[in-house]
Amino acid sequence: MEHASQISRGHGAVNSRGRRCTDTALQKDGAAAPGHPALTPRDVEREHILATLRECHGNQAKAADLLGIGRNTLWRKLKEYDVKPSDEAASE
C-alpha cells in the first residue's frame, strides 16, 4: 500500500514520515480501545487521512504533503472512502 500507515507497538498509527495518527480509537499498544470495534488497516488509513485534513483545515495540498502522498493520490483515496468536503471539516 502506497505510503500506508503502520501500527507499531506502543506508538499507535504512524505514517511514512513518522507522524503519529491522532485516532483516539487506538490504545498505546495499537489495539482497538474499549468500546471501539477492531480497526482494519483501511479504517486506520481513512481516519488518519481525515485527522490530517482536519489538522490542515481542509487544505488537501498541505494534507497530501504531510501524508507523504501526491494530491492526486489523496483525491483518489477521498473518492474511494466516499469522503465529501463537509466530512473533512466535520470535527473542527
PDB file of N, CA, C and O in Angstrom:
ATOM      1  N   MET A   1       0.861  -1.171   0.000  1.00  0.00           N
ATOM      2  CA  MET A   1       0.000   0.000   0.000  1.00  0.00           C
ATOM      3  C   MET A   1       0.908   1.233   0.000  1.00  0.00           C
ATOM      4  O   MET A   1       1.818   1.346   0.821  1.00  0.00           O
ATOM      5  N   GLU A   2       0.651   2.140  -0.916  1.00  0.00           N
ATOM      6  CA  GLU A   2       1.481   3.328  -1.088  1.00  0.00           C
ATOM      7  C   GLU A   2       1.428   4.223   0.145  1.00  0.00           C
ATOM      8  O   GLU A   2       0.359   4.684   0.545  1.00  0.00           O
ATOM      9  N   HIS A   3       2.597   4.462   0.745  1.00  0.00           N
ATOM     10  CA  HIS A   3       2.715   5.337   1.915  1.00  0.00           C
ATOM     11  C   HIS A   3       1.697   4.986   3.002  1.00  0.00           C
ATOM     12  O   HIS A   3       1.084   5.878   3.588  1.00  0.00           O
ATOM     13  N   ALA A   4       1.521   3.732   3.263  1.00  0.00           N
ATOM     14  CA  ALA A   4       0.498   3.286   4.217  1.00  0.00           C
ATOM     15  C   ALA A   4       0.867   3.653   5.645  1.00  0.00           C
ATOM     16  O   ALA A   4       2.040   3.788   5.995  1.00  0.00           O
ATOM     17  N   SER A   5      -0.166   3.810   6.452  1.00  0.00           N
ATOM     18  CA  SER A   5       0.051   3.988   7.887  1.00  0.00           C
ATOM     19  C   SER A   5       0.451   2.647   8.471  1.00  0.00           C
ATOM     20  O   SER A   5       0.081   1.596   7.947  1.00  0.00           O
ATOM     21  N   GLN A   6       1.194   2.686   9.539  1.00  0.00           N
ATOM     22  CA  GLN A   6       1.631   1.470  10.191  1.00  0.00           C
ATOM     23  C   GLN A   6       1.204   1.512  11.646  1.00  0.00           C
ATOM     24  O   GLN A   6       1.054   2.586  12.230  1.00  0.00           O
ATOM     25  N   ILE A   7       1.012   0.345  12.222  1.00  0.00           N
ATOM     26  CA  ILE A   7       0.744   0.255  13.650  1.00  0.00           C
ATOM     27  C   ILE A   7       2.008  -0.330  14.286  1.00  0.00           C
ATOM     28  O   ILE A   7       2.436  -1.428  13.930  1.00  0.00           O
ATOM     29  N   SER A   8       2.585   0.390  15.205  1.00  0.00           N
ATOM     30  CA  SER A   8       3.763  -0.136  15.890  1.00  0.00           C
ATOM     31  C   SER A   8       3.475  -0.157  17.384  1.00  0.00           C
ATOM     32  O   SER A   8       2.903   0.789  17.926  1.00  0.00           O
ATOM     33  N   ARG A   9       3.867  -1.220  18.037  1.00  0.00           N
ATOM     34  CA  ARG A   9       3.577  -1.378  19.465  1.00  0.00           C
ATOM     35  C   ARG A   9       4.003  -0.143  20.254  1.00  0.00           C
ATOM     36  O   ARG A   9       5.143   0.314  20.165  1.00  0.00           O
ATOM     37  N   GLY A  10       3.056   0.378  21.026  1.00  0.00           N
ATOM     38  CA  GLY A  10       3.351   1.498  21.899  1.00  0.00           C
ATOM     39  C   GLY A  10       3.323   2.860  21.234  1.00  0.00           C
ATOM     40  O   GLY A  10       3.518   3.876  21.900  1.00  0.00           O
ATOM     41  N   HIS A  11       3.081   2.900  19.924  1.00  0.00           N
ATOM     42  CA  HIS A  11       3.139   4.184  19.246  1.00  0.00           C
ATOM     43  C   HIS A  11       1.897   4.517  18.440  1.00  0.00           C
ATOM     44  O   HIS A  11       1.846   5.598  17.852  1.00  0.00           O
ATOM     45  N   GLY A  12       0.890   3.649  18.379  1.00  0.00           N
ATOM     46  CA  GLY A  12      -0.309   3.930  17.598  1.00  0.00           C
ATOM     47  C   GLY A  12       0.006   3.946  16.121  1.00  0.00           C
ATOM     48  O   GLY A  12       0.994   3.352  15.688  1.00  0.00           O
ATOM     49  N   ALA A  13      -0.817   4.616  15.343  1.00  0.00           N
ATOM     50  CA  ALA A  13      -0.618   4.674  13.895  1.00  0.00           C
ATOM     51  C   ALA A  13       0.407   5.746  13.566  1.00  0.00           C
ATOM     52  O   ALA A  13       0.360   6.854  14.100  1.00  0.00           O
ATOM     53  N   VAL A  14       1.335   5.401  12.680  1.00  0.00           N
ATOM     54  CA  VAL A  14       2.397   6.317  12.278  1.00  0.00           C
ATOM     55  C   VAL A  14       2.493   6.277  10.766  1.00  0.00           C
ATOM     56  O   VAL A  14       2.503   5.197  10.175  1.00  0.00           O
ATOM     57  N   ASN A  15       2.564   7.444  10.127  1.00  0.00           N
ATOM     58  CA  ASN A  15       2.678   7.436   8.670  1.00  0.00           C
ATOM     59  C   ASN A  15       4.128   7.264   8.247  1.00  0.00           C
ATOM     60  O   ASN A  15       5.017   7.104   9.084  1.00  0.00           O
ATOM     61  N   SER A  16       4.357   7.297   6.941  1.00  0.00           N
ATOM     62  CA  SER A  16       5.698   7.039   6.415  1.00  0.00           C
ATOM     63  C   SER A  16       6.721   8.095   6.825  1.00  0.00           C
ATOM     64  O   SER A  16       7.925   7.865   6.713  1.00  0.00           O
ATOM     65  N   ARG A  17       6.259   9.238   7.294  1.00  0.00           N
ATOM     66  CA  ARG A  17       7.171  10.292   7.756  1.00  0.00           C
ATOM     67  C   ARG A  17       7.312  10.316   9.271  1.00  0.00           C
ATOM     68  O   ARG A  17       7.932  11.221   9.830  1.00  0.00           O
ATOM     69  N   GLY A  18       6.729   9.309   9.936  1.00  0.00           N
ATOM     70  CA  GLY A  18       6.856   9.217  11.381  1.00  0.00           C
ATOM     71  C   GLY A  18       5.873  10.073  12.155  1.00  0.00           C
ATOM     72  O   GLY A  18       6.005  10.215  13.371  1.00  0.00           O
ATOM     73  N   ARG A  19       4.879  10.651  11.468  1.00  0.00           N
ATOM     74  CA  ARG A  19       3.872  11.458  12.164  1.00  0.00           C
ATOM     75  C   ARG A  19       2.847  10.536  12.797  1.00  0.00           C
ATOM     76  O   ARG A  19       2.382   9.591  12.159  1.00  0.00           O
ATOM     77  N   ARG A  20       2.491  10.801  14.043  1.00  0.00           N
ATOM     78  CA  ARG A  20       1.530   9.965  14.752  1.00  0.00           C
ATOM     79  C   ARG A  20       0.093  10.282  14.337  1.00  0.00           C
ATOM     80  O   ARG A  20      -0.277  11.435  14.119  1.00  0.00           O
ATOM     81  N   CYS A  21      -0.686   9.229  14.239  1.00  0.00           N
ATOM     82  CA  CYS A  21      -2.114   9.376  13.959  1.00  0.00           C
ATOM     83  C   CYS A  21      -2.790   9.787  15.263  1.00  0.00           C
ATOM     84  O   CYS A  21      -2.449   9.268  16.326  1.00  0.00           O
ATOM     85  N   THR A  22      -3.728  10.700  15.194  1.00  0.00           N
ATOM     86  CA  THR A  22      -4.396  11.189  16.390  1.00  0.00           C
ATOM     87  C   THR A  22      -5.671  10.419  16.686  1.00  0.00           C
ATOM     88  O   THR A  22      -6.503  10.884  17.465  1.00  0.00           O
ATOM     89  N   ASP A  23      -5.840   9.256  16.083  1.00  0.00           N
ATOM     90  CA  ASP A  23      -7.046   8.458  16.259  1.00  0.00           C
ATOM     91  C   ASP A  23      -7.141   7.958  17.700  1.00  0.00           C
ATOM     92  O   ASP A  23      -6.289   7.190  18.149  1.00  0.00           O
ATOM     93  N   THR A  24      -8.179   8.392  18.428  1.00  0.00           N
ATOM     94  CA  THR A  24      -8.334   8.018  19.828  1.00  0.00           C
ATOM     95  C   THR A  24      -8.941   6.639  19.985  1.00  0.00           C
ATOM     96  O   THR A  24      -9.090   6.162  21.110  1.00  0.00           O
ATOM     97  N   ALA A  25      -9.299   5.980  18.882  1.00  0.00           N
ATOM     98  CA  ALA A  25      -9.835   4.631  18.955  1.00  0.00           C
ATOM     99  C   ALA A  25      -8.717   3.605  19.139  1.00  0.00           C
ATOM    100  O   ALA A  25      -8.993   2.415  19.289  1.00  0.00           O
ATOM    101  N   LEU A  26      -7.467   4.049  19.131  1.00  0.00           N
ATOM    102  CA  LEU A  26      -6.338   3.147  19.318  1.00  0.00           C
ATOM    103  C   LEU A  26      -5.747   3.328  20.707  1.00  0.00           C
ATOM    104  O   LEU A  26      -5.591   4.451  21.187  1.00  0.00           O
ATOM    105  N   GLN A  27      -5.418   2.198  21.353  1.00  0.00           N
ATOM    106  CA  GLN A  27      -4.708   2.246  22.617  1.00  0.00           C
ATOM    107  C   GLN A  27      -3.217   2.350  22.325  1.00  0.00           C
ATOM    108  O   GLN A  27      -2.799   2.251  21.171  1.00  0.00           O
ATOM    109  N   LYS A  28      -2.428   2.547  23.350  1.00  0.00           N
ATOM    110  CA  LYS A  28      -0.985   2.676  23.160  1.00  0.00           C
ATOM    111  C   LYS A  28      -0.357   1.438  22.533  1.00  0.00           C
ATOM    112  O   LYS A  28       0.659   1.543  21.846  1.00  0.00           O
ATOM    113  N   ASP A  29      -0.952   0.258  22.760  1.00  0.00           N
ATOM    114  CA  ASP A  29      -0.391  -0.961  22.174  1.00  0.00           C
ATOM    115  C   ASP A  29      -0.873  -1.188  20.747  1.00  0.00           C
ATOM    116  O   ASP A  29      -0.553  -2.213  20.146  1.00  0.00           O
ATOM    117  N   GLY A  30      -1.646  -0.239  20.189  1.00  0.00           N
ATOM    118  CA  GLY A  30      -2.122  -0.352  18.818  1.00  0.00           C
ATOM    119  C   GLY A  30      -3.427  -1.102  18.685  1.00  0.00           C
ATOM    120  O   GLY A  30      -3.974  -1.196  17.585  1.00  0.00           O
ATOM    121  N   ALA A  31      -3.942  -1.641  19.783  1.00  0.00           N
ATOM    122  CA  ALA A  31      -5.205  -2.369  19.750  1.00  0.00           C
ATOM    123  C   ALA A  31      -6.375  -1.391  19.804  1.00  0.00           C
ATOM    124  O   ALA A  31      -6.212  -0.232  20.184  1.00  0.00           O
ATOM    125  N   ALA A  32      -7.551  -1.870  19.421  1.00  0.00           N
ATOM    126  CA  ALA A  32      -8.750  -1.035  19.489  1.00  0.00           C
ATOM    127  C   ALA A  32      -9.064  -0.724  20.949  1.00  0.00           C
ATOM    128  O   ALA A  32      -8.962  -1.598  21.811  1.00  0.00           O
ATOM    129  N   ALA A  33      -9.442   0.508  21.222  1.00  0.00           N
ATOM    130  CA  ALA A  33      -9.799   0.924  22.573  1.00  0.00           C
ATOM    131  C   ALA A  33     -11.136   0.292  22.962  1.00  0.00           C
ATOM    132  O   ALA A  33     -11.947  -0.019  22.090  1.00  0.00           O
ATOM    133  N   PRO A  34     -11.376   0.099  24.271  1.00  0.00           N
ATOM    134  CA  PRO A  34     -12.655  -0.454  24.709  1.00  0.00           C
ATOM    135  C   PRO A  34     -13.811   0.389  24.170  1.00  0.00           C
ATOM    136  O   PRO A  34     -13.753   1.619  24.171  1.00  0.00           O
ATOM    137  N   GLY A  35     -14.847  -0.286  23.717  1.00  0.00           N
ATOM    138  CA  GLY A  35     -16.000   0.426  23.170  1.00  0.00           C
ATOM    139  C   GLY A  35     -15.866   0.747  21.696  1.00  0.00           C
ATOM    140  O   GLY A  35     -16.811   1.243  21.083  1.00  0.00           O
ATOM    141  N   HIS A  36     -14.706   0.474  21.117  1.00  0.00           N
ATOM    142  CA  HIS A  36     -14.481   0.689  19.693  1.00  0.00           C
ATOM    143  C   HIS A  36     -14.286  -0.669  19.029  1.00  0.00           C
ATOM    144  O   HIS A  36     -13.580  -1.522  19.567  1.00  0.00           O
ATOM    145  N   PRO A  37     -14.893  -0.878  17.884  1.00  0.00           N
ATOM    146  CA  PRO A  37     -14.659  -2.148  17.188  1.00  0.00           C
ATOM    147  C   PRO A  37     -13.214  -2.216  16.704  1.00  0.00           C
ATOM    148  O   PRO A  37     -12.544  -1.191  16.569  1.00  0.00           O
ATOM    149  N   ALA A  38     -12.744  -3.431  16.446  1.00  0.00           N
ATOM    150  CA  ALA A  38     -11.392  -3.594  15.921  1.00  0.00           C
ATOM    151  C   ALA A  38     -11.277  -2.842  14.600  1.00  0.00           C
ATOM    152  O   ALA A  38     -12.177  -2.907  13.763  1.00  0.00           O
ATOM    153  N   LEU A  39     -10.184  -2.138  14.419  1.00  0.00           N
ATOM    154  CA  LEU A  39      -9.980  -1.340  13.215  1.00  0.00           C
ATOM    155  C   LEU A  39      -9.199  -2.135  12.184  1.00  0.00           C
ATOM    156  O   LEU A  39      -8.230  -2.820  12.511  1.00  0.00           O
ATOM    157  N   THR A  40      -9.635  -2.036  10.936  1.00  0.00           N
ATOM    158  CA  THR A  40      -8.893  -2.643   9.838  1.00  0.00           C
ATOM    159  C   THR A  40      -7.843  -1.638   9.371  1.00  0.00           C
ATOM    160  O   THR A  40      -7.949  -0.456   9.698  1.00  0.00           O
ATOM    161  N   PRO A  41      -6.844  -2.069   8.624  1.00  0.00           N
ATOM    162  CA  PRO A  41      -5.884  -1.108   8.077  1.00  0.00           C
ATOM    163  C   PRO A  41      -6.575  -0.028   7.246  1.00  0.00           C
ATOM    164  O   PRO A  41      -6.147   1.126   7.256  1.00  0.00           O
ATOM    165  N   ARG A  42      -7.625  -0.387   6.536  1.00  0.00           N
ATOM    166  CA  ARG A  42      -8.394   0.581   5.747  1.00  0.00           C
ATOM    167  C   ARG A  42      -9.022   1.641   6.663  1.00  0.00           C
ATOM    168  O   ARG A  42      -9.001   2.831   6.347  1.00  0.00           O
ATOM    169  N   ASP A  43      -9.585   1.201   7.807  1.00  0.00           N
ATOM    170  CA  ASP A  43     -10.168   2.136   8.773  1.00  0.00           C
ATOM    171  C   ASP A  43      -9.121   3.097   9.317  1.00  0.00           C
ATOM    172  O   ASP A  43      -9.363   4.298   9.435  1.00  0.00           O
ATOM    173  N   VAL A  44      -7.952   2.552   9.648  1.00  0.00           N
ATOM    174  CA  VAL A  44      -6.869   3.369  10.202  1.00  0.00           C
ATOM    175  C   VAL A  44      -6.423   4.397   9.167  1.00  0.00           C
ATOM    176  O   VAL A  44      -6.225   5.566   9.496  1.00  0.00           O
ATOM    177  N   GLU A  45      -6.264   3.958   7.908  1.00  0.00           N
ATOM    178  CA  GLU A  45      -5.842   4.882   6.858  1.00  0.00           C
ATOM    179  C   GLU A  45      -6.872   5.992   6.674  1.00  0.00           C
ATOM    180  O   GLU A  45      -6.509   7.165   6.591  1.00  0.00           O
ATOM    181  N   ARG A  46      -8.147   5.632   6.611  1.00  0.00           N
ATOM    182  CA  ARG A  46      -9.218   6.628   6.431  1.00  0.00           C
ATOM    183  C   ARG A  46      -9.209   7.646   7.574  1.00  0.00           C
ATOM    184  O   ARG A  46      -9.262   8.853   7.339  1.00  0.00           O
ATOM    185  N   GLU A  47      -9.141   7.153   8.804  1.00  0.00           N
ATOM    186  CA  GLU A  47      -9.148   8.061   9.956  1.00  0.00           C
ATOM    187  C   GLU A  47      -7.901   8.932   9.992  1.00  0.00           C
ATOM    188  O   GLU A  47      -7.967  10.094  10.391  1.00  0.00           O
ATOM    189  N   HIS A  48      -6.773   8.383   9.583  1.00  0.00           N
ATOM    190  CA  HIS A  48      -5.529   9.167   9.561  1.00  0.00           C
ATOM    191  C   HIS A  48      -5.622  10.276   8.506  1.00  0.00           C
ATOM    192  O   HIS A  48      -5.192  11.404   8.745  1.00  0.00           O
ATOM    193  N   ILE A  49      -6.178   9.951   7.358  1.00  0.00           N
ATOM    194  CA  ILE A  49      -6.369  10.957   6.309  1.00  0.00           C
ATOM    195  C   ILE A  49      -7.304  12.055   6.803  1.00  0.00           C
ATOM    196  O   ILE A  49      -7.020  13.239   6.622  1.00  0.00           O
ATOM    197  N   LEU A  50      -8.416  11.672   7.425  1.00  0.00           N
ATOM    198  CA  LEU A  50      -9.370  12.677   7.916  1.00  0.00           C
ATOM    199  C   LEU A  50      -8.758  13.536   9.025  1.00  0.00           C
ATOM    200  O   LEU A  50      -8.973  14.747   9.061  1.00  0.00           O
ATOM    201  N   ALA A  51      -8.001  12.917   9.925  1.00  0.00           N
ATOM    202  CA  ALA A  51      -7.358  13.688  11.004  1.00  0.00           C
ATOM    203  C   ALA A  51      -6.360  14.684  10.427  1.00  0.00           C
ATOM    204  O   ALA A  51      -6.259  15.817  10.898  1.00  0.00           O
ATOM    205  N   THR A  52      -5.623  14.254   9.404  1.00  0.00           N
ATOM    206  CA  THR A  52      -4.647  15.141   8.777  1.00  0.00           C
ATOM    207  C   THR A  52      -5.348  16.286   8.056  1.00  0.00           C
ATOM    208  O   THR A  52      -4.887  17.426   8.112  1.00  0.00           O
ATOM    209  N   LEU A  53      -6.453  15.996   7.384  1.00  0.00           N
ATOM    210  CA  LEU A  53      -7.220  17.057   6.724  1.00  0.00           C
ATOM    211  C   LEU A  53      -7.758  18.062   7.740  1.00  0.00           C
ATOM    212  O   LEU A  53      -7.754  19.267   7.487  1.00  0.00           O
ATOM    213  N   ARG A  54      -8.220  17.566   8.889  1.00  0.00           N
ATOM    214  CA  ARG A  54      -8.697  18.485   9.938  1.00  0.00           C
ATOM    215  C   ARG A  54      -7.551  19.353  10.426  1.00  0.00           C
ATOM    216  O   ARG A  54      -7.712  20.559  10.618  1.00  0.00           O
ATOM    217  N   GLU A  55      -6.387  18.734  10.627  1.00  0.00           N
ATOM    218  CA  GLU A  55      -5.202  19.464  11.085  1.00  0.00           C
ATOM    219  C   GLU A  55      -4.824  20.563  10.082  1.00  0.00           C
ATOM    220  O   GLU A  55      -4.328  21.623  10.464  1.00  0.00           O
ATOM    221  N   CYS A  56      -5.066  20.292   8.798  1.00  0.00           N
ATOM    222  CA  CYS A  56      -4.734  21.247   7.726  1.00  0.00           C
ATOM    223  C   CYS A  56      -5.935  22.095   7.333  1.00  0.00           C
ATOM    224  O   CYS A  56      -5.905  22.766   6.302  1.00  0.00           O
ATOM    225  N   HIS A  57      -6.989  22.076   8.138  1.00  0.00           N
ATOM    226  CA  HIS A  57      -8.196  22.863   7.894  1.00  0.00           C
ATOM    227  C   HIS A  57      -8.753  22.640   6.486  1.00  0.00           C
ATOM    228  O   HIS A  57      -9.197  23.577   5.822  1.00  0.00           O
ATOM    229  N   GLY A  58      -8.720  21.369   6.042  1.00  0.00           N
ATOM    230  CA  GLY A  58      -9.290  21.010   4.749  1.00  0.00           C
ATOM    231  C   GLY A  58      -8.388  21.263   3.550  1.00  0.00           C
ATOM    232  O   GLY A  58      -8.775  20.966   2.419  1.00  0.00           O
ATOM    233  N   ASN A  59      -7.192  21.806   3.771  1.00  0.00           N
ATOM    234  CA  ASN A  59      -6.278  22.087   2.669  1.00  0.00           C
ATOM    235  C   ASN A  59      -5.667  20.768   2.186  1.00  0.00           C
ATOM    236  O   ASN A  59      -4.780  20.209   2.830  1.00  0.00           O
ATOM    237  N   GLN A  60      -6.157  20.283   1.040  1.00  0.00           N
ATOM    238  CA  GLN A  60      -5.740  18.980   0.546  1.00  0.00           C
ATOM    239  C   GLN A  60      -4.270  18.954   0.127  1.00  0.00           C
ATOM    240  O   GLN A  60      -3.610  17.930   0.305  1.00  0.00           O
ATOM    241  N   ALA A  61      -3.746  20.031  -0.414  1.00  0.00           N
ATOM    242  CA  ALA A  61      -2.339  20.067  -0.817  1.00  0.00           C
ATOM    243  C   ALA A  61      -1.425  19.907   0.407  1.00  0.00           C
ATOM    244  O   ALA A  61      -0.459  19.146   0.368  1.00  0.00           O
ATOM    245  N   LYS A  62      -1.733  20.625   1.486  1.00  0.00           N
ATOM    246  CA  LYS A  62      -0.932  20.514   2.708  1.00  0.00           C
ATOM    247  C   LYS A  62      -1.089  19.126   3.327  1.00  0.00           C
ATOM    248  O   LYS A  62      -0.113  18.532   3.787  1.00  0.00           O
ATOM    249  N   ALA A  63      -2.314  18.615   3.336  1.00  0.00           N
ATOM    250  CA  ALA A  63      -2.564  17.291   3.908  1.00  0.00           C
ATOM    251  C   ALA A  63      -1.800  16.221   3.134  1.00  0.00           C
ATOM    252  O   ALA A  63      -1.185  15.338   3.731  1.00  0.00           O
ATOM    253  N   ALA A  64      -1.840  16.301   1.816  1.00  0.00           N
ATOM    254  CA  ALA A  64      -1.118  15.326   0.987  1.00  0.00           C
ATOM    255  C   ALA A  64       0.374  15.381   1.292  1.00  0.00           C
ATOM    256  O   ALA A  64       1.031  14.344   1.380  1.00  0.00           O
ATOM    257  N   ASP A  65       0.907  16.579   1.452  1.00  0.00           N
ATOM    258  CA  ASP A  65       2.329  16.733   1.762  1.00  0.00           C
ATOM    259  C   ASP A  65       2.660  16.099   3.107  1.00  0.00           C
ATOM    260  O   ASP A  65       3.647  15.372   3.224  1.00  0.00           O
ATOM    261  N   LEU A  66       1.842  16.368   4.125  1.00  0.00           N
ATOM    262  CA  LEU A  66       2.075  15.782   5.445  1.00  0.00           C
ATOM    263  C   LEU A  66       1.951  14.263   5.412  1.00  0.00           C
ATOM    264  O   LEU A  66       2.673  13.563   6.122  1.00  0.00           O
ATOM    265  N   LEU A  67       1.044  13.758   4.594  1.00  0.00           N
ATOM    266  CA  LEU A  67       0.840  12.318   4.486  1.00  0.00           C
ATOM    267  C   LEU A  67       1.925  11.637   3.646  1.00  0.00           C
ATOM    268  O   LEU A  67       2.075  10.415   3.680  1.00  0.00           O
ATOM    269  N   GLY A  68       2.671  12.441   2.899  1.00  0.00           N
ATOM    270  CA  GLY A  68       3.722  11.883   2.058  1.00  0.00           C
ATOM    271  C   GLY A  68       3.192  11.249   0.788  1.00  0.00           C
ATOM    272  O   GLY A  68       3.805  10.334   0.236  1.00  0.00           O
ATOM    273  N   ILE A  69       2.037  11.743   0.321  1.00  0.00           N
ATOM    274  CA  ILE A  69       1.438  11.244  -0.911  1.00  0.00           C
ATOM    275  C   ILE A  69       1.140  12.416  -1.835  1.00  0.00           C
ATOM    276  O   ILE A  69       1.122  13.565  -1.394  1.00  0.00           O
ATOM    277  N   GLY A  70       0.911  12.139  -3.091  1.00  0.00           N
ATOM    278  CA  GLY A  70       0.562  13.188  -4.040  1.00  0.00           C
ATOM    279  C   GLY A  70      -0.882  13.627  -3.874  1.00  0.00           C
ATOM    280  O   GLY A  70      -1.703  12.898  -3.319  1.00  0.00           O
ATOM    281  N   ARG A  71      -1.187  14.831  -4.363  1.00  0.00           N
ATOM    282  CA  ARG A  71      -2.561  15.333  -4.276  1.00  0.00           C
ATOM    283  C   ARG A  71      -3.542  14.435  -5.019  1.00  0.00           C
ATOM    284  O   ARG A  71      -4.665  14.223  -4.563  1.00  0.00           O
ATOM    285  N   ASN A  72      -3.111  13.902  -6.176  1.00  0.00           N
ATOM    286  CA  ASN A  72      -3.998  13.012  -6.921  1.00  0.00           C
ATOM    287  C   ASN A  72      -4.289  11.731  -6.148  1.00  0.00           C
ATOM    288  O   ASN A  72      -5.406  11.215  -6.195  1.00  0.00           O
ATOM    289  N   THR A  73      -3.293  11.219  -5.440  1.00  0.00           N
ATOM    290  CA  THR A  73      -3.495  10.025  -4.619  1.00  0.00           C
ATOM    291  C   THR A  73      -4.457  10.328  -3.487  1.00  0.00           C
ATOM    292  O   THR A  73      -5.341   9.524  -3.193  1.00  0.00           O
ATOM    293  N   LEU A  74      -4.295  11.486  -2.846  1.00  0.00           N
ATOM    294  CA  LEU A  74      -5.215  11.871  -1.782  1.00  0.00           C
ATOM    295  C   LEU A  74      -6.625  12.005  -2.335  1.00  0.00           C
ATOM    296  O   LEU A  74      -7.574  11.505  -1.732  1.00  0.00           O
ATOM    297  N   TRP A  75      -6.773  12.667  -3.463  1.00  0.00           N
ATOM    298  CA  TRP A  75      -8.085  12.837  -4.075  1.00  0.00           C
ATOM    299  C   TRP A  75      -8.721  11.474  -4.357  1.00  0.00           C
ATOM    300  O   TRP A  75      -9.904  11.267  -4.086  1.00  0.00           O
ATOM    301  N   ARG A  76      -7.922  10.539  -4.907  1.00  0.00           N
ATOM    302  CA  ARG A  76      -8.429   9.202  -5.220  1.00  0.00           C
ATOM    303  C   ARG A  76      -8.861   8.474  -3.948  1.00  0.00           C
ATOM    304  O   ARG A  76      -9.892   7.801  -3.941  1.00  0.00           O
ATOM    305  N   LYS A  77      -8.092   8.603  -2.886  1.00  0.00           N
ATOM    306  CA  LYS A  77      -8.453   7.944  -1.628  1.00  0.00           C
ATOM    307  C   LYS A  77      -9.703   8.556  -1.016  1.00  0.00           C
ATOM    308  O   LYS A  77     -10.531   7.835  -0.460  1.00  0.00           O
ATOM    309  N   LEU A  78      -9.855   9.872  -1.108  1.00  0.00           N
ATOM    310  CA  LEU A  78     -11.070  10.516  -0.605  1.00  0.00           C
ATOM    311  C   LEU A  78     -12.288  10.011  -1.379  1.00  0.00           C
ATOM    312  O   LEU A  78     -13.346   9.769  -0.799  1.00  0.00           O
ATOM    313  N   LYS A  79     -12.127   9.858  -2.684  1.00  0.00           N
ATOM    314  CA  LYS A  79     -13.211   9.331  -3.514  1.00  0.00           C
ATOM    315  C   LYS A  79     -13.487   7.872  -3.141  1.00  0.00           C
ATOM    316  O   LYS A  79     -14.643   7.471  -3.015  1.00  0.00           O
ATOM    317  N   GLU A  80     -12.428   7.082  -2.967  1.00  0.00           N
ATOM    318  CA  GLU A  80     -12.564   5.668  -2.597  1.00  0.00           C
ATOM    319  C   GLU A  80     -13.308   5.512  -1.275  1.00  0.00           C
ATOM    320  O   GLU A  80     -14.143   4.618  -1.136  1.00  0.00           O
ATOM    321  N   TYR A  81     -13.010   6.382  -0.298  1.00  0.00           N
ATOM    322  CA  TYR A  81     -13.642   6.328   1.013  1.00  0.00           C
ATOM    323  C   TYR A  81     -14.947   7.122   1.060  1.00  0.00           C
ATOM    324  O   TYR A  81     -15.566   7.240   2.117  1.00  0.00           O
ATOM    325  N   ASP A  82     -15.362   7.664  -0.078  1.00  0.00           N
ATOM    326  CA  ASP A  82     -16.600   8.430  -0.200  1.00  0.00           C
ATOM    327  C   ASP A  82     -16.646   9.592   0.795  1.00  0.00           C
ATOM    328  O   ASP A  82     -17.661   9.826   1.451  1.00  0.00           O
ATOM    329  N   VAL A  83     -15.523  10.317   0.893  1.00  0.00           N
ATOM    330  CA  VAL A  83     -15.415  11.469   1.788  1.00  0.00           C
ATOM    331  C   VAL A  83     -15.785  12.719   1.011  1.00  0.00           C
ATOM    332  O   VAL A  83     -15.216  12.997  -0.045  1.00  0.00           O
ATOM    333  N   LYS A  84     -16.732  13.464   1.534  1.00  0.00           N
ATOM    334  CA  LYS A  84     -17.174  14.726   0.934  1.00  0.00           C
ATOM    335  C   LYS A  84     -16.480  15.884   1.646  1.00  0.00           C
ATOM    336  O   LYS A  84     -16.032  15.716   2.780  1.00  0.00           O
ATOM    337  N   PRO A  85     -16.377  17.067   1.006  1.00  0.00           N
ATOM    338  CA  PRO A  85     -15.741  18.212   1.669  1.00  0.00           C
ATOM    339  C   PRO A  85     -16.333  18.511   3.045  1.00  0.00           C
ATOM    340  O   PRO A  85     -15.603  18.930   3.943  1.00  0.00           O
ATOM    341  N   SER A  86     -17.626  18.309   3.230  1.00  0.00           N
ATOM    342  CA  SER A  86     -18.238  18.564   4.534  1.00  0.00           C
ATOM    343  C   SER A  86     -17.738  17.567   5.579  1.00  0.00           C
ATOM    344  O   SER A  86     -17.678  17.898   6.763  1.00  0.00           O
ATOM    345  N   ASP A  87     -17.373  16.337   5.153  1.00  0.00           N
ATOM    346  CA  ASP A  87     -16.847  15.331   6.068  1.00  0.00           C
ATOM    347  C   ASP A  87     -15.460  15.720   6.561  1.00  0.00           C
ATOM    348  O   ASP A  87     -15.100  15.435   7.703  1.00  0.00           O
ATOM    349  N   GLU A  88     -14.674  16.377   5.694  1.00  0.00           N
ATOM    350  CA  GLU A  88     -13.302  16.749   6.025  1.00  0.00           C
ATOM    351  C   GLU A  88     -13.251  17.690   7.229  1.00  0.00           C
ATOM    352  O   GLU A  88     -12.350  17.581   8.060  1.00  0.00           O
ATOM    353  N   ALA A  89     -14.196  18.599   7.327  1.00  0.00           N
ATOM    354  CA  ALA A  89     -14.181  19.611   8.367  1.00  0.00           C
ATOM    355  C   ALA A  89     -15.184  19.321   9.482  1.00  0.00           C
ATOM    356  O   ALA A  89     -15.411  20.169  10.345  1.00  0.00           O
ATOM    357  N   ALA A  90     -15.785  18.135   9.470  1.00  0.00           N
ATOM    358  CA  ALA A  90     -16.848  17.814  10.403  1.00  0.00           C
ATOM    359  C   ALA A  90     -16.435  17.924  11.870  1.00  0.00           C
ATOM    360  O   ALA A  90     -17.263  18.267  12.714  1.00  0.00           O
ATOM    361  N   SER A  91     -15.193  17.643  12.183  1.00  0.00           N
ATOM    362  CA  SER A  91     -14.766  17.646  13.582  1.00  0.00           C
ATOM    363  C   SER A  91     -13.984  18.878  13.987  1.00  0.00           C
ATOM    364  O   SER A  91     -13.353  18.887  15.044  1.00  0.00           O
ATOM    365  N   GLU A  92     -14.011  19.926  13.161  1.00  0.00           N
ATOM    366  CA  GLU A  92     -13.269  21.138  13.532  1.00  0.00           C
ATOM    367  C   GLU A  92     -13.962  21.892  14.629  1.00  0.00           C
ATOM    368  O   GLU A  92     -13.476  22.936  15.063  1.00  0.00           O
TER     369      GLU A  92
END
